[in-house]
């Protein structure tokens, strides 16, 4: 042994380094992160877990490398998922159900918001719900999440769009809807709290506050093409792990300062706007993002008159909760909240 060691030590340095290089070359390469294109069709504080998972390294922790793309409208997102260019879609449940009813083979694997997050805000001269008859209500798009929120509010208030001649008008994003309401282009809108609070200060009427609308929905659904889910279940699971860790990070009070800075940058707003956005995130996101069958049925009930095929969908055709159930049963979700000093 000593003689052999002496011979190695007496070898020329160049030969030693060549041998070392050869050993390194023979070693198995480190596994590369899986690239995922993640599309999202809403741009507000409730999408923050996707941004946080990337910026705080939670996706990297699970060997996921995401390219995140904002799509101006669910139809563009659906087209990207159908073509295979987008593997993960974050969109409203109504748009996802419409896509599935139209023949697109997607599954909803999680849902980050099972509550309607919108206040119903009207122009200052409108004081009561019945005064919305014959008026125009702004939504982002027909069939989208704000459209569903507006319908839920009208149902809650005993109004019917057809009977009461209420026109739901596709205007654009929440900022554009707010401008349309201020300038009188529309008479009301279903708005995030950040926008409704500002308008209330200007004298606009909040006909209904989100907390009074308790029927569950599919609001921030995570949709995946079924074939990709079947073939790359492990990758999809790792994606959800990253986003759920980010979700716990978002809720932890100790991270609020970081969250405010992130929202200021991502939403291009000031500190007050970011504070309002953070409040919307906390009030509008579920701590355990299971897709809700009851939420799906509420969407179907309201959509079936417009899209009969949506009403015919069965929950097993739409929802696949197996990964979420696995993460919950294994204690993973409880552990990531505990790591942030919280309970889920």
N, C-alpha and C positions, 0 to 999 in steps of 0.2 A: 504493500500500500504506500509506504513512504517513498520507495523508489519510483512508483508510478506518479505520485504527486510531484516529486522532484523533476521528473521528465516534463510534466505539464508546465511547471513554473519556469523551466529552462527554454520552453518554446519561444520563438520570436513573437513579439507583441502583435505583429500584423496577422500572423496565422491564428492567434487567439481570437482576435476581433472578427476575422472571417468566419471562424467556427461559431461565434456568438450570433453573428448575422444570419448564418444558416439556420440556427436553432429558432431564431425569431421568425424567420420566413416559414418554417414548418409549423409554427404554432397556429391554432385555429383563430380566424379573425373575430374580433368583437362583433356581436350582433348589431346590425344597423337599425336605427329607429324606423318604424313603419310610417310612411308618408300618408296622411289623410287630408283630403280636401273637405273642409267643413263649411257649408253654406248656411247663412241665417238671413231671414227675411224680415227682421225687425231690428231697429237700431235705438234701443233704450237701455236703461240700467238693468233690466231683468235679463239681459243677455250677458251680463258681466261674468258669470262663472266660466264662460268660454274664454273670455279675454284673460281672466285671472289664471286659469289652468295653463295657458301658454306663458304668460309673463312670470309667474311664480315657479315654473318648472314642474308642475304636476303632471303634465303630459309626458315630458321627458323622463320622469321617474318611471313611467310605464312603457318606455320605448315607443312613444307616439310623437310624431313630428307633424304638426298641423299647419296647413295653409288656410287661413280663415277669410272667407269672402262674403261681403254683404251684398245681398240680392235685393233689388228694389221691387219686391213683390213675390208672392209665393209661386205664381206660374213660372217665373224664370228659374226659381229654385227647383221646382218639380222637373222642368226640362233638363236641368243639369244632372239631377239624380237619375233620371231615365236614361240619359246618354252614358252614364257610368263615370262622368267627370267629377261628380260629387258623391262621396261615400256616406257622409253624415249630413242630415238636414235638420235645422232647428227652425220650426215654423209653428203657426197656430194649428190646432187640431182640426178646425173646419176645413182649411185648405188641404190638409193631409187626407182627410176623409173624402173630399171631393176627388182628389187624385186617385185614391184607391178605387172609388166607385167608377172612375173613368177607365179602369183597367191597369193602372200602374201597380206593380207588385211591391208595395212597401209594408214595413211593419213599424208600429210605434213601440219603442222599447223603454221609454221613460217619458215623464211629463213634469216639467219643472214648475208649472203653475196650474193648479186645479181650481183657481178662483178667478172670477172676473175682476180685473184690476182697474176698471175704468169708472170714473164718475161721469154722470150725465150732466152736461153743462149747457145752459141756454142763454140767449141774449137777455140783457137786463129787463126788457119789456115783457118777457115771458116769466110768469111767477108760479104757475101751476102746471102740472103734467097735462091736463086736458087742453091747455093752450098750444100744445104741440100738434094738434090736429091740423092737417093741411100744410104743415111746415116741412122744411128740408133739414135732414140730419146728415152731417159729414161723416164719412168712414174712409178708411185707407183704400180698401178695394171691396168689391162685392164678393162675398164668400170668405173674406178674411177675418182676422181675430176681432178687429174693432167693429166690423159688421155684425159679428156674433154678439159682441158686448152690447151694441145698440139694440138688437132684437131682444136680448134678455131683459134689458131695461124696459122696453116697451111692453113686454109681456108682464113684467112685475107691476107696471103702472096701469095695467088694464087697457092698453092701447093695442090696436092692430094696424099694421102699415097699410093694408089694402082697404079695410073698412074706414079707417080714419084718414085715408089719403095722405099718408106720411111718406115722403120720398127720401130714400137712403141714397145719398149721392157720393160717388167715389171721387175723393179730392186729392188724396196723397197722404204723406206721412203726418205724424201728429203736429209738427210745427206748421205745416201747410193748412191743416184743419183749423188750428188755432187762429191763424191769420184770416181764413175764410169766415170764421165766426165773428172775429172782431170787425171785419169790414162789411158784414151783413150779407155775404154771399150765401151763407147757410144760417139756420136759426138755432141749431144745437149740434153737439158732438159728444161722442164718448171718448173721454180724454184721461190720460195718466194724471196722477195726483200732482206732479210737478207743473203741468199746464193748468189744471183746474184751479189750483191754489192761486196762481197768478191772476187768472181771470176773475176769481171771486173777489180779490182785492180791488179789481177795477169795476166792480158792481155787477158782474155777470151772475146769473142764478144757477146754483148747483141743485138741480132737480132731484138727483139721487146720488148718494155717496156709496162707494164700492162696498163698504162693510155691511150695507143693508141688502146686498144681493148675494145670497149664500149658496145658490145652486152651483154644483161643481161643473167644470168644463175641462176640456183639454186645451190649455192655453199656450204653453211653451213645450211643445212636443219634440221629442228626438226621434226622427224617422230614418230608417235604413232600408235600402233595397233588400228584399228577402234573400236573394241569391248571395249577396255579400254577407249577410248575417249568417247564413248556413255555412258558407265556406270559410269565413274568418271570424268565427264567434269569439275567439281569444282576443283578437284585435279590438272588436267592438266592446268587449268586457273591459279591456284596458283603457279604452276611451272613456267609458262611463266612470271608471275608478278615478281617472284624472279630473273629470268634471265634478264628481261628488266631493273630492278633496277640496277643490276650488270653492264649491258651495259652502262647505264648513268654514273655509277661510273668510268668505264674504260675510258670514253671519257673526264671526267672532268680534266682539267689541274692541279688542286690542288691535285689530287691523283696520279700524274705521278710517284713520288718517290716511293710510295707504290707499284705501278704497276711494276716498274723496278725491285724491290726486289722480287716480286712474280714471275716474268718471269725468273729471274736468278735462283731461286730455282726450279721452275717447269720444266724449259727447260734445267737445268744444264749448264748454260752458264755464261759468264762474263758480266760486265756492258755494254760493247760495243755491245755484242750479244743481250742483253735484250733491249737496245735502238733500235736496228734494228728491233727486234720483235715487240716492241711497235709501231714503225712506220708502220709496216705491218698491225697491228691490226687497227690502226686509218684509214689507207687508204683502208682497205679491208672489213670493217664491216659496215652494214647499221644501221642507227640510229633508224629507225622504221622497224623492221624485218618482213615485209609482204612477203609471198611467191609470186613470180612473175609468172603469167601465160605465159608471153612472154619468161621468162627465161626457163620455162618448155618446151615451143615449140622449143626453140633453141636446147635444149638437145635432144628432140625427132628427130629433123631434122638430127642431126649428128649421132644419134644412130640407126635409123631405118634400115639402110642397114645391120648392124650387128645383130640387134634384131628387126625384123619387128613388133612384138607385142608392143614394146615400142611406135612405131609410131601410133598405133591404140588407145592408151589411151586418154581419154577425161579429161579435167581439173577437172571436178567435181568428177572423180574417184580418183584423186590424191590429190587435194588441198582442205583444209577446213580452210577458213580464218575467221570463225565466232568469235573465241575468240580474235584474233588480232583486228578485227573490233570493237568488244565490248570495248576492252581496249583503243583503239584510240578514239572512239566516246565518251566514258565516261570522257575523259581528263586524264586518268591515266598516259599515256606515257608522256604527257606534264608536269604533276606534278612531276614525278620522275626526269626528267631533270631539272626542276626548282629548285628542292631540292638540286641539285648539282651545281646550279648557271649557268645553261646552257639552251639553246633552242634545241629542237630535230632537 
